């Protein structure tokens, strides 16, 4: 019975910490504008789930940025748009 109570307490603690992390994120970004990417797509690769997001920064319309995300670390790259 003691094992059950301890397990229940640990699960409750983990759920609480996880919920607080989401709450902290919402509190620290309150008022921040959400911008949809101009393009998002998947890249077909063997064994990896690679997602790419592209956008034009609001304060620099002459640049396009891309973010690649997957199972491993991703990163941002920006380049000039030549008209």
Backbone as JSON, one array per atom type, in Angstrom:
{
  "sequence": "XXXXXXXXXXXXXXXXXXXXXXXXXXXXXXXXXXXXXXXXXXXXXXXXXXXXXXXXXXXXXXXXXXXXXXXXXXXXXXXXXXX",
  "N": [[0.82, -1.2, 0.0], [1.98, 1.21, 0.73], [3.86, 1.53, -1.29], [2.18, 2.0, -3.48], [1.05, 4.48, -2.77], [3.36, 6.08, -2.77], [4.14, 5.85, -5.46], [1.91, 7.02, -6.7], [2.14, 9.62, -5.66], [4.6, 10.42, -6.83], [3.95, 10.34, -9.57], [1.96, 12.3, -9.64], [3.5, 14.51, -8.91], [5.28, 14.66, -11.11], [3.47, 15.21, -13.22], [2.49, 17.65, -12.33], [4.83, 19.29, -12.39], [5.36, 19.23, -15.13], [3.04, 20.51, -16.09], [3.4, 23.03, -14.97], [5.65, 23.89, -16.35], [4.61, 24.38, -18.9], [2.84, 26.41, -18.2], [4.64, 28.36, -17.29], [5.95, 28.95, -19.69], [3.83, 30.11, -21.13], [3.34, 32.35, -19.51], [5.73, 33.82, -19.71], [5.75, 34.55, -22.34], [3.61, 36.13, -22.74], [1.58, 38.37, -24.49], [3.25, 38.35, -26.67], [3.48, 38.35, -30.18], [2.08, 35.94, -32.34], [3.27, 34.45, -35.2], [2.54, 32.97, -38.23], [4.38, 30.57, -40.17], [5.54, 31.24, -43.52], [5.75, 29.1, -45.14], [5.66, 25.58, -44.73], [6.97, 22.32, -44.59], [7.67, 18.79, -45.13], [10.69, 16.93, -45.33], [11.72, 14.26, -47.23], [13.49, 11.76, -45.84], [15.69, 9.08, -45.01], [14.68, 7.33, -42.3], [14.44, 9.56, -40.61], [12.57, 12.27, -39.25], [12.15, 15.08, -40.69], [11.3, 18.4, -40.49], [10.58, 21.46, -42.07], [10.47, 24.93, -41.73], [9.67, 28.04, -43.11], [10.12, 31.57, -43.23], [9.63, 35.13, -43.54], [11.32, 37.6, -41.92], [9.7, 40.04, -39.89], [10.91, 42.53, -39.46], [12.77, 42.72, -41.45], [12.3, 42.56, -44.57], [13.82, 41.75, -46.74], [15.02, 39.36, -46.37], [14.97, 35.8, -46.04], [14.16, 33.23, -43.82], [14.91, 29.97, -42.56], [13.98, 27.1, -40.67], [15.02, 24.03, -39.6], [13.8, 21.11, -38.22], [13.93, 18.13, -36.33], [14.33, 14.7, -35.24], [16.83, 14.87, -34.17], [19.04, 17.61, -33.24], [18.1, 20.85, -34.5], [18.31, 23.77, -36.63], [18.59, 27.31, -37.44], [18.69, 29.12, -40.46], [19.38, 31.96, -42.41], [18.94, 33.91, -45.38], [19.63, 36.27, -47.98], [17.07, 37.72, -50.03], [16.95, 37.87, -53.41], [15.64, 40.07, -55.59]],
  "CA": [[0.0, 0.0, 0.0], [2.89, 2.36, 0.79], [4.42, 1.65, -2.65], [1.15, 2.6, -4.32], [0.96, 5.9, -2.42], [4.58, 6.72, -3.23], [4.05, 5.9, -6.93], [0.89, 8.02, -7.02], [2.72, 10.91, -5.35], [5.61, 10.72, -7.85], [3.26, 10.63, -10.83], [1.32, 13.6, -9.46], [4.56, 15.51, -8.93], [5.74, 14.79, -12.49], [2.42, 15.89, -13.99], [2.46, 19.04, -11.86], [6.01, 19.98, -12.92], [5.14, 19.36, -16.57], [2.01, 21.53, -16.3], [3.98, 24.32, -14.61], [6.55, 24.3, -17.43], [3.75, 24.97, -19.92], [2.32, 27.66, -17.65], [5.76, 29.3, -17.29], [6.15, 29.38, -21.08], [2.74, 31.03, -21.48], [3.49, 33.6, -18.75], [6.89, 34.58, -20.19], [5.53, 35.01, -23.71], [2.31, 36.82, -22.8], [1.64, 39.57, -25.31], [4.08, 38.15, -27.86], [2.7, 38.08, -31.39], [2.32, 34.65, -32.99], [3.32, 34.6, -36.64], [2.55, 31.69, -38.95], [5.41, 30.54, -41.2], [5.01, 31.4, -44.87], [5.76, 27.78, -45.75], [6.15, 24.49, -43.91], [6.92, 21.07, -45.33], [8.5, 17.68, -44.68], [11.7, 16.48, -46.28], [11.81, 12.81, -47.2], [14.82, 11.26, -45.51], [15.64, 7.71, -44.5], [14.72, 7.15, -40.87], [14.36, 10.79, -39.83], [11.39, 13.11, -39.46], [12.66, 16.43, -40.84], [10.29, 19.41, -40.82], [11.2, 22.74, -42.4], [9.6, 26.09, -41.65], [10.27, 29.21, -43.74], [9.42, 32.82, -42.97], [10.31, 36.39, -43.82], [11.25, 38.36, -40.67], [8.89, 41.26, -39.97], [11.72, 43.74, -39.49], [13.72, 42.69, -42.57], [11.61, 41.86, -45.66], [14.77, 41.32, -47.77], [15.64, 38.12, -45.89], [14.11, 34.64, -45.78], [14.78, 32.35, -42.84], [14.43, 28.59, -42.53], [14.29, 26.34, -39.47], [14.86, 22.6, -39.81], [13.64, 20.42, -36.95], [13.76, 16.69, -36.47], [14.62, 13.92, -34.05], [18.09, 15.41, -33.66], [19.02, 19.07, -33.15], [17.84, 21.6, -35.73], [18.9, 25.09, -36.59], [18.04, 28.38, -38.27], [19.56, 29.74, -41.46], [18.74, 33.06, -43.12], [19.66, 34.35, -46.58], [19.03, 37.43, -48.67], [16.17, 37.47, -51.16], [17.32, 38.69, -54.57], [14.45, 40.33, -56.44]],
  "C": [[0.87, 1.26, 0.0], [3.52, 2.6, -0.57], [3.44, 2.34, -3.58], [1.04, 4.1, -4.05], [2.18, 6.67, -2.92], [4.57, 6.88, -4.75], [3.05, 6.97, -7.36], [1.42, 9.44, -6.76], [3.75, 11.33, -6.4], [4.97, 11.07, -9.19], [2.6, 12.0, -10.76], [2.35, 14.73, -9.53], [5.07, 15.74, -10.35], [4.73, 15.53, -13.36], [2.36, 17.36, -13.61], [3.62, 19.84, -12.42], [5.84, 20.22, -14.41], [4.11, 20.45, -16.86], [2.56, 22.92, -15.98], [4.93, 24.81, -15.68], [5.75, 24.95, -18.55], [3.19, 26.31, -19.47], [3.41, 28.73, -17.65], [6.0, 29.85, -18.7], [5.07, 30.39, -21.49], [2.9, 32.37, -20.77], [4.64, 34.44, -19.31], [6.71, 35.09, -21.61], [4.2, 35.74, -23.87], [2.48, 38.12, -23.58], [2.49, 39.44, -26.56], [3.19, 37.78, -29.04], [3.07, 36.71, -31.95], [2.24, 34.85, -34.49], [3.4, 33.21, -37.27], [3.68, 31.71, -39.98], [4.79, 30.69, -42.58], [4.96, 30.07, -45.6], [6.24, 26.77, -44.73], [5.96, 23.19, -44.67], [7.84, 20.04, -44.7], [9.51, 17.35, -45.75], [11.82, 14.97, -46.13], [13.26, 12.39, -46.97], [14.67, 9.87, -44.92], [15.75, 7.7, -42.98], [14.62, 8.41, -40.02], [13.1, 11.56, -40.19], [11.88, 14.55, -39.51], [11.53, 17.36, -41.28], [11.02, 20.72, -41.07], [10.13, 23.82, -42.36], [10.34, 27.27, -42.26], [9.43, 30.44, -43.4], [10.29, 34.0, -43.37], [10.19, 37.22, -42.54], [10.5, 39.68, -40.86], [9.74, 42.51, -40.09], [12.76, 43.76, -40.61], [13.11, 41.9, -43.74], [12.54, 41.4, -46.79], [15.48, 40.02, -47.41], [14.59, 37.04, -45.76], [14.88, 33.74, -44.83], [14.12, 30.97, -42.89], [14.85, 27.96, -41.21], [14.02, 24.88, -39.79], [14.81, 21.93, -38.44], [13.42, 18.94, -37.21], [14.04, 15.99, -35.16], [15.92, 14.38, -33.39], [17.98, 16.93, -33.6], [18.76, 19.7, -34.51], [18.5, 22.96, -35.62], [18.25, 26.04, -37.57], [19.1, 28.85, -39.25], [18.76, 30.81, -42.17], [19.58, 33.46, -44.31], [18.9, 35.49, -47.23], [18.15, 36.97, -49.82], [16.57, 38.42, -52.28], [16.11, 38.85, -55.46], [14.85, 40.45, -57.89]]
}
